[in-house]
Structure formats: structure tokens, C-alpha cells
């Protein structure tokens, strides 16, 4: 009888130990995932409703907003004239996103972090891009998507319903290709709303 109780207690101890270890591993994995997302500086994640409580003032004086663009796929490119990685990525955005998809209900807007209008206009001209740049004084728009202490060179893909569909950081060719795949899928969905 004593041996039977001892075996039962030992079995329960082993089972509880394994369960406890598994639970700790799951908690640690979840923590690691959250930390990884934070390491990129984003305050939002894929699946979130994109913040849309701001107006985009473009380098040519026109104004728009995410609310006005609802029904379209929107790509916000967070950039700045001093950013060499942004400059490297911009010709790819021009050709692979803007020129390839602007006729398919896709809008690309560069959001220039905290630079005055004349500098943004010169940046637009120097880069020889045709997609618009928007002003972002004090990085207020940037701060709705990412920690203001984190860097630019990031793209936020927003679907037709205003939800975040893809996030990039820096210019990584593999990640950029993943973004293009998501844009293509969204742009070619059957029955999508258009404005």
C-alpha cells in the first residue's frame, strides 16, 4: 500500500513538473514574440485597425486621410531625406509598388519624418519618384504606428477595410518580396470595394 501511494505521488510530481515546464516554455515563447515585435519599434501589429485620426498633407499641398482612402490598399512608407536606407528602398517602391499597382486601387504615400516642406519637396524631386510624400511635423503620424525613438525605413500595408496587413522594417529584400506578395493578393481580391 505504501509503495502504491509513493508511486502515485511520484507520478503526480512528474506530471506537474512537466506541465509546469511546458507552461513556462509557452509563457517564455509568448514573451519572446512580444519582445521581438517591440525590438522593431512598432506600436501596432498585423491585424490591428490602423490608426486613422490624422490628415496627410502632401508635398503638393493636397490633403487626404486614411478614412478618405478606405476601400483602397494603402502603403505608408515612413521615410526621411537623411535616411540612406530609405533612399535605397524608394526606387523599388516607385517601380514595384506604385507603378505596378496604382491602377489596381493601391495608394503609396511616403510619410516624411519631421522635415519642412521645402526639404520634402527637394527630396521628392531628387529621388525622381512620382508617388506623393506627406509631411509629418514632430513625427506625430509616425508616433501612431511606432515608438518615436525608433527609426524610419518602414512600410505599413493597410487593407481595404483599414486593417494592418503587413509591416516592414529597414530594406530587407526577402521582407520586401513578402510585402509585394501581400499587396498583390489584396489588389487582386475579387469583390473589393473601391472609391
Residue, then its C-alpha position, 0 to 999 in steps of 0.5 A: x500500500x505504501x509503495x502504491x501511494x509513493x508511486x502515485x505521488x511520484x507520478x503526480x510530481x512528474x506530471x506537474x513538473x512537466x506541465x509546469x515546464x511546458x507552461x513556462x516554455x509557452x509563457x517564455x515563447x509568448x514573451x519572446x514574440x512580444x519582445x521581438x515585435x517591440x525590438x522593431x519599434x512598432x506600436x501596432x501589429x498585423x491585424x490591428x485597425x490602423x490608426x486613422x485620426x490624422x490628415x496627410x498633407x502632401x508635398x503638393x499641398x493636397x490633403x487626404x486621410x486614411x478614412x478618405x482612402x478606405x476601400x483602397x490598399x494603402x502603403x505608408x512608407x515612413x521615410x526621411x531625406x537623411x535616411x540612406x536606407x530609405x533612399x535605397x528602398x524608394x526606387x523599388x517602391x516607385x517601380x514595384x509598388x506604385x507603378x505596378x499597382x496604382x491602377x489596381x486601387x493601391x495608394x503609396x504615400x511616403x510619410x516624411x519624418x519631421x522635415x519642412x516642406x521645402x526639404x520634402x519637396x527637394x527630396x521628392x524631386x531628387x529621388x525622381x519618384x512620382x508617388x506623393x510624400x506627406x509631411x509629418x511635423x514632430x513625427x506625430x503620424x509616425x508616433x501612431x504606428x511606432x515608438x518615436x525613438x525608433x527609426x524610419x525605413x518602414x512600410x505599413x500595408x493597410x487593407x481595404x477595410x483599414x486593417x494592418x496587413x503587413x509591416x516592414x522594417x529597414x530594406x530587407x529584400x526577402x521582407x520586401x518580396x513578402x510585402x509585394x506578395x501581400x499587396x498583390x493578393x489584396x489588389x487582386x481580391x475579387x469583390x473589393x470595394x473601391x472609391 
